[in-house]
Amino acid sequence: MAARHILVVSHTGRQESLAAAVQVCRQLSAEGVIPVLKADEYADIVEQAPDLGSLAILGESVAVNELELVIVLGGDGTILRSAEMARGSSAPLLGVNLGHVGFLAESERDNLGETVRRALARDYLVEERMTLSVRVKVDTKVVYETWALNEATVEKASRERMLEVVIEVDGRPLSSFGCDGVVMSTPTGSTAYSFSAGGPVVWPSLDAMLLVPLSAHALFARPLVVGPDSVLAVEVLDRTQGTGVLWCDGRRTHDLPKGARVIVRRSSVPVRLARLHPGPFTDRLVHKFSLPVAGWRGPEEETAAP
């Protein structure tokens, strides 16, 4: 029987996360599954628990395409980091929230043992989340390519300078304005930066892309929702005083000179999330944002036809 490899990702600089990683590695090893760690987290975990036994290092003894699953211990930032690490693999991400909202996480710290038990039993469903393909062009030359799970954001590089942009949908210009930036988001990212900027919450089952201007000086600067086959673009105009910067998921960045063009479309490679508690997205919103629902009586019962 082929060995099973499960990647464990944590924030080993935090004691709670380090202790959770040790607990997960012990539980995996006890069932004959090989825990896989990033090289920079391996030393911290071995120092904390030198008796752990067989551990593998990602990229050295185990390749990313050999992973069965990724168990992520942390908040949404750690999950975004894990998605970057697992890119190109079919391994789903199973998040355990050690942060605050933890919108992408599937379970909480108190249920860690049960979460690992179900992971070992492969007792989970896999949900695919749309991602973005992001390309930067200067003149006709492609100078940078990357991807995003939550959002690609074109922002001003200097606090005191305004970014002058023109936005485009499906090859046609829509509007130009001065702003702090523009967020181009997936439905998954609609509860992240886009949400903070006043964008709509979009159910993850919907294939769509969002464009949300940040503090735009324009009459027409409303959030837009377009179909999954549309192409969004933001151009940094020559009249911009300064430069811009592209951020993808708050992790990958590229400077944008005047004349740079950022093109965003749906990526063919989704991110796979392991789900232990499939249920209505409405319930996740209520739980994660502690929304008030007291007084709700439920839908009226349907009466039988006479």
C-alpha positions in Angstrom: 0.0 0.0 0.0 1.3 3.4 -1.0 2.3 5.8 1.9 -0.2 8.5 2.7 1.2 12.1 3.0 -0.7 14.9 4.6 0.8 18.4 4.7 0.4 20.2 8.1 0.7 24.0 7.8 0.8 26.2 10.9 2.2 29.5 12.2 5.0 28.0 14.3 5.9 31.4 15.7 2.7 31.3 17.8 2.6 28.8 20.7 -1.0 27.9 20.2 -0.5 27.1 16.5 2.8 25.2 17.3 1.0 23.0 19.9 -1.8 22.3 17.5 0.7 21.2 14.8 2.4 18.8 17.2 -1.0 17.3 18.2 -1.9 16.8 14.6 1.4 15.3 13.7 1.1 12.8 16.6 -2.3 11.8 15.6 -1.4 11.3 11.9 1.8 9.3 12.9 -0.2 7.1 15.2 -2.3 6.0 12.3 0.6 5.3 10.0 0.2 8.5 7.9 3.4 10.6 7.2 3.1 14.2 8.3 4.7 16.6 5.8 6.0 19.9 6.9 7.5 23.0 5.3 11.3 23.2 5.8 11.1 26.4 7.8 8.5 24.9 10.2 10.1 21.5 10.5 12.9 22.7 12.9 10.4 24.4 15.3 8.1 21.4 15.5 11.0 18.9 16.0 12.4 21.1 18.8 9.0 21.2 20.4 8.5 17.4 20.1 11.7 15.5 19.3 10.0 12.2 19.7 7.5 12.6 16.8 9.2 10.1 14.6 8.9 10.0 10.9 8.3 13.4 9.3 8.8 14.5 5.7 9.8 17.8 4.3 7.8 19.3 1.4 9.9 19.6 -1.7 12.7 17.4 -0.4 11.4 14.0 0.5 7.8 14.6 -0.7 6.6 16.5 -3.8 3.5 18.6 -3.8 1.7 16.2 -6.2 2.1 13.4 -3.7 0.0 15.1 -1.0 -3.4 13.6 -0.1 -4.6 16.6 2.0 -3.4 19.8 3.5 -4.4 20.5 7.1 -4.2 24.2 7.8 -3.9 25.5 11.4 -4.6 29.2 11.5 -6.7 32.0 10.1 -7.6 32.9 6.5 -4.1 34.3 5.9 -2.6 30.9 6.7 -5.1 29.2 4.4 -4.2 31.6 1.6 -0.5 30.8 2.2 -1.3 27.1 2.1 -3.3 27.5 -1.2 -0.1 29.0 -2.7 2.0 26.1 -1.5 -0.4 23.5 -2.8 -1.0 25.2 -6.2 -0.7 22.5 -8.9 -1.8 19.7 -6.6 -5.2 18.1 -6.3 -4.9 18.0 -2.5 -7.8 19.8 -0.8 -7.3 22.3 2.0 -8.9 21.5 5.4 -8.8 24.6 7.6 -8.9 24.7 11.4 -9.5 28.2 12.6 -7.0 29.6 15.1 -7.6 33.2 14.1 -10.5 35.5 14.4 -13.2 35.2 11.7 -11.6 32.4 9.8 -14.1 32.5 7.0 -12.3 29.8 4.9 -11.8 27.5 7.9 -14.0 24.4 8.3 -13.6 23.7 12.1 -12.5 25.3 15.3 -9.6 24.5 17.7 -11.9 22.7 20.1 -12.7 20.1 17.5 -9.1 19.4 16.4 -9.0 15.7 17.3 -12.3 14.9 15.6 -11.2 17.0 12.5 -8.0 14.9 12.1 -10.0 11.7 12.7 -12.3 12.5 9.8 -9.4 13.5 7.7 -7.8 10.2 8.3 -11.0 8.4 7.4 -11.3 10.6 4.2 -14.7 11.6 5.7 -15.2 14.9 3.9 -16.6 16.5 0.8 -14.5 18.6 -1.6 -15.7 21.9 -2.8 -14.0 23.7 -5.7 -13.6 27.4 -5.5 -13.0 29.6 -8.5 -9.6 31.4 -8.8 -8.4 34.3 -10.9 -5.7 34.4 -13.6 -3.8 37.7 -13.4 -1.6 39.2 -16.0 0.3 42.5 -16.1 1.3 44.0 -19.5 3.4 47.1 -20.2 2.9 48.2 -23.8 2.5 44.8 -25.5 4.8 42.8 -23.3 3.6 40.5 -20.5 5.8 41.4 -17.5 4.2 39.4 -14.7 1.7 36.6 -14.3 0.1 35.1 -11.1 -3.2 34.0 -9.7 -5.5 34.8 -6.8 -8.1 32.9 -4.7 -9.6 36.0 -3.0 -8.7 39.1 -5.0 -6.3 41.0 -7.3 -6.1 44.6 -6.2 -4.6 47.5 -8.1 -3.6 50.2 -5.5 -1.8 53.5 -5.3 1.8 53.1 -4.2 2.0 56.4 -2.2 -0.5 57.3 0.5 -0.5 61.0 -0.6 -1.0 60.3 -4.3 -4.2 59.3 -6.1 -4.3 56.5 -8.7 -5.8 57.5 -12.0 -7.2 54.4 -13.8 -9.6 53.4 -16.6 -11.6 50.2 -16.1 -12.5 47.9 -18.9 -15.0 45.0 -19.2 -14.7 42.5 -22.1 -12.4 44.7 -24.2 -14.5 47.9 -23.9 -13.7 50.9 -21.7 -16.3 51.6 -19.0 -15.1 54.5 -16.9 -12.0 56.4 -15.7 -11.5 58.0 -12.4 -9.1 58.8 -9.6 -9.2 56.4 -6.7 -7.2 54.6 -4.0 -7.5 51.4 -6.0 -9.7 48.8 -7.6 -10.4 45.3 -6.2 -11.2 42.4 -8.6 -12.6 39.5 -6.6 -13.9 36.0 -6.8 -17.1 35.0 -4.9 -14.8 33.6 -2.2 -13.1 37.0 -1.9 -16.4 38.8 -1.6 -16.3 38.4 2.2 -12.7 39.6 2.3 -11.2 42.9 1.0 -14.1 43.4 -1.4 -16.5 43.2 1.5 -14.6 45.9 3.4 -14.7 48.1 0.4 -18.5 47.9 0.2 -18.8 45.2 -2.4 -21.7 42.7 -2.4 -21.5 39.3 -0.7 -21.7 36.7 -3.5 -22.6 33.1 -2.7 -19.6 30.8 -3.6 -21.8 28.5 -5.7 -22.2 31.4 -8.2 -19.6 31.7 -11.0 -18.9 35.4 -11.2 -16.2 38.1 -10.8 -16.5 41.4 -8.9 -15.0 44.8 -9.5 -15.1 47.2 -6.6 -13.5 50.7 -6.8 -11.8 52.0 -3.6 -12.7 55.6 -2.7 -13.3 56.5 -6.3 -13.8 60.2 -7.2 -16.5 59.5 -9.8 -20.2 59.6 -10.2 -20.3 56.1 -11.7 -18.1 54.0 -9.4 -20.4 51.3 -8.2 -19.4 47.7 -7.6 -19.8 45.5 -10.7 -20.6 41.8 -10.9 -19.8 40.1 -14.2 -20.1 36.6 -15.6 -17.3 34.0 -15.3 -16.3 34.3 -19.0 -15.8 38.0 -18.8 -12.4 39.7 -18.8 -11.7 42.6 -16.5 -8.9 45.1 -17.0 -7.5 48.1 -15.1 -5.1 50.5 -16.8 -2.9 52.9 -14.9 -3.2 56.2 -16.8 -0.3 58.4 -17.7 -1.8 61.3 -15.7 -1.2 59.3 -12.5 1.1 61.2 -10.2 3.3 58.3 -9.0 2.9 54.6 -9.5 0.6 51.8 -8.6 1.1 48.3 -7.1 -0.7 45.0 -7.7 -1.5 42.8 -4.7 -2.9 39.2 -5.1 -4.4 37.8 -1.9 -2.2 40.2 0.0 0.7 37.8 -0.7 2.1 38.3 -4.2 2.9 41.8 -5.4 4.2 43.6 -8.5 4.9 47.3 -9.1 2.8 49.0 -11.8 4.4 51.9 -13.7 2.3 54.4 -15.7 0.7 52.7 -18.6 0.6 49.3 -17.0 -2.4 47.1 -17.7 -3.7 44.5 -15.3 -5.9 41.8 -16.9 -8.0 39.4 -14.8 -10.0 36.4 -16.0 -11.2 33.2 -14.5 -8.4 30.7 -14.0 -8.7 27.1 -15.2 -7.2 25.8 -11.9 -9.6 26.0 -8.9 -8.7 25.8 -5.2 -10.2 22.7 -3.5 -11.5 23.0 0.0 -12.4 20.0 2.2 -15.7 20.4 3.9 -16.8 18.5 7.0 -20.1 20.4 7.5 -21.8 21.0 4.2 -24.7 23.3 4.7 -26.2 26.6 3.5 -23.8 29.5 2.9 -26.3 31.6 4.8 -25.6 29.7 8.0 -21.8 30.3 7.5 -22.4 34.0 7.2 -24.5 34.1 10.3 -22.0 32.1 12.3 -18.8 33.8 11.1 -20.2 37.4 11.4 -22.4 36.8 14.4 -25.4 38.2 12.6 -28.6 38.8 14.6 -31.4 36.4 13.6 -33.4 36.4 16.8 -37.2 36.4 16.1 -37.0 34.4 12.9 -39.9 32.0 12.7 -38.9 30.1 9.6 -40.6 29.8 6.3 -44.4 29.3 6.4 -45.4 25.7 6.0 -46.9 25.0 2.6 -50.6 24.1 2.8 -52.0 21.2 0.8 -54.0 22.1 -2.3 -57.7 21.6 -1.8 
